[in-house]
Amino acid sequence: MLSREFLTERGYCCGHGCLMCPYLPKHIEGNKVMKKNILIVSALEVETQGQLEDWKPHNLLITGVGKVNATYELTKRLAVERSINHDARINLVINYGTAGSRKIKKKTLVDCTKFVQRDMDVTGLGFMRGETPFEKEPPLILETKSDFNPIGRNATCGTGDCFVEDKSQYYGEVVDMEAYALAKVCYNYDVPFISFKYITDGADEQAHEDWEANLADGIVEFKKKVLDKLENNS
C-alpha cells in the first residue's frame, strides 16, 4: 500500500483508488487539490454554527456581511497566498451561506455557478441592469469554474447590498449579499470558485423571520451534501 506521504509528495492523484489518497475529491486522475488548498468562505459565524472548527484557521474565512467586506477579506487572503509556497496556495474557494429565493423551496441546499450584481443599476445611461458601466470583463452574468460540484443545478445568484423582502430587489434564482463579490475576486485571481446556498426564506415580507428560524439547519445540509462528498468521494 502506498503511503499518504508518498502520494502527497507525488503531487497529483493517479485515479487508481489508493486507500490513502490525500486529494479532494479522491480518486480523480490529475487532481492536485488537498484540504490545505481549499478555502471555505462564509459571511457570518452564525451561519457555520461552530461546525467548521476543523477547517480553522487556515481554511475558513469569515468576511462579514455585504459586497465590500467580502471583496476586501477575500482579496487580502488571496493576495497573501501569492507570496507563499506554491504547494500551499488556495486553489479552490467554496462559499457557504444562506439565501432567499422565490423559485426554490425553503430548506433546500443549492449550488450557484452564475452570479449577477442585482443592485448595479445604470439603466438611465443605457446599460443593462446588473451591468457594470465601462467594464469589458467579466460579462454581466459571471460564470465560475469548479470541477467539484456534487449538486449540479448551476443556479444563478443575484447579489446586492440589501436584504430582499419584496420583488423590487429580486434578480436571479436566489438572492444573497456576498457571492458575486467573492466570485469576481476569484475570477480576477483565476481561482476556481463555487457557492452553495441554503434557502432560508422566500425573499418576501416574511424573510427576516424565516431567515432567523431556518439558518441553523443549513450547515448540517452543507456538511452532508458537500463536505462529506468532498472528503469521502470514491
N, C-alpha and C positions, 0 to 999 in steps of 0.2 A: 504494500500500500504506500502510495506517495504521501509524504508528509505535507502538512499545511505550509511549513517554512519553504519547502522546495517549490510548491505550487505558487506561493506568493512571489518568490524570487524570480520565477519564470516570467511573470508579468502579464500573463493573459490566460484565459480559460481554453482548455483543449476541446471541451464539449463532449468528453467521453464518460461523464458521470462519476468523476472522482469523489470518493466519500468525504475527503477533507477539503473540497473546493472552497476557496475563500472569496470567490467573486459573487456579486449580487446583480441580477438574479443568477443562480447557479446553473452550470452546465450549458452555457450558451457560448459556442465557439467564437473566440476572438474577443470576448468581453474582458475589459480591463478594470471595471468598476468594483471597488471594495467598499466596505462600510465607511472607512476613513475618507472616501472620496465623495460621500453623499451628504448633502446638507438639507435638513428639513427646516422649512421656514413657516412660522405662524405669526399672526398679528398679536395675539394675547395669550398669556399663560393660562387663563381660564379655559381657553379652547382645548388645550392639551391635558387639562385636569391632572397634571403631575404624572402622567403615564408615559412620558418620553424621557424619563430620567437617565435611561441607559444610552441615550443619544447625546447627553451633555458631556462637556461643554462645547466640544469642537463641532459637533454635528447637528446642533439645534440652535436656531436663531429666532429670537422674538423681536419683532420690529416695532411694535406699536401700531396704532390704527392710522389708516389713510395712505395715499399715494406718496406723499413727501417722506414720511417716516420709512415706508417700505423701500423706496428708492435709495434713501441715504444709508440705511443699515446694510442692505444687500450690496450696494456699490462699495461701501467701506470694506465689507468682508471679502468680496471677490478681488478687490484691488490688493489687499494683503496677500491673498492666495497666489497672486502672480509673482510674488517675491520669494516664495518658499520652494522647497524641493518639489520637482515636477510630480513625483510619485504620490505626494500627499495632497495635491491640489484637488479642490472640489470639481468634479466633472458630471454631477447630476444634482439639480436643485428640485426638491419636491415641496410644493406648497400645500399645507393642510389648513383649512379654515372653514368657517360657517358662511352660509349664503342664503339668499332668498330666491324664490322662483314662483312664477305664475304658470309655468309649463311642466314642472317636475314635482311630483308629490313630496310632501314633507317627510322627513326622516329617511331620505334617500342619499346615499353617497354617490357622487357623480364625478367623472373625470372631465377636466376642461383643458382643451388644447388650442382653443381660439379665443382671442381676447380683443376687446374694444374699449375705448375710453368713452363711456356713456355721457360724461358731463363735459366733454370737449365739444362746444357748440359755437362755430363761427359761420353759421349758415347765412348770416347777414352780409358776409363778404363773398358768398358764392361757394363756400366749402361745404362738404357733406357733414352731417352730424357724426361726431367721432373722429373726424379727420383733423390732424394737427397741421395748421397752416404752414406752407412753405417748407415742408419736410418731405423729402422723397422716400426715405426709408425710416422705419418699416411701413408696410401698407396699412390702410385703415384698419383692417382686421389682421391682427398679428397672430400667425400660426407658429406654434413652437414644436420642437422635435424632442422625442424621447423614445428609445427602444423599449422601455419598460412602461406598460400600461395594462394592468390586469382587468380593467373595466371595459374600456373600448367604446364608450359613447361618443367621445370627442365633442363635448358640448362647447357652446360659445358663452363666455363670461363677460358681462358688462361691468366695468369698474368705474367708480366715481366717489367723490368725497362727500357723500350723503347717504344716510340710512334710508332705504327705499320703503315708503309706506303708501305709495299711490302710483298710478300708471305713468305719470309725467316723467319720472326718472327711470322707467323700466326700459332696458335695451339689452337684447340677448336672451339666452335661455335661463341663465342665472345671473344674479347681481351681487357684487361684493364691493370692497373698498380698497383692495391692495393688489389683486392678481395681475392686472395689466402692467402695473409699475414693475412688479417682480419679473414678469415675462420680458419686458423691454430691457431691463438691466441684463438679463441672461442673453437676450438677443445681441446686445452690444458687446458682451464678453464672450460670445459664441460658446455658451454653456447650455447643455440640454436642460429643459425645464418642463415640468408637468404640474398641474394643480388638481387637487382633489377637494371637493366642496361637499359639506354635509348640509342638506337643505333643512333649515330650521323653521322657515316661515314662508308665507305666500307673498311677500313683498307687498303687503296691503295694510289696512288700518290696524290689524291685529299683530303686525310684525314684531313690535317690541315685546309683547307678551309671549309670543310663540318662541322668539329667539331665546329669551331667558329660560323658558320651560324646557327647551329641547337641546340646547347647546352641549350639555354634558354628555349626551349619548353619542355624539359624533365621533369622538376619539376612539371609542370601542369599535365602531364600524371601520374606521381608518386602519386601526391595527390589524383587524381580522382580514379585511379585503385588500389591503395594500402592503403593510409591513410584513405580515406573515407570508404573503406571496413572494415578497422580495427576498426574505431570508430563507424560506423553505422551498422555493421553486426547484423542481426536479424534472 
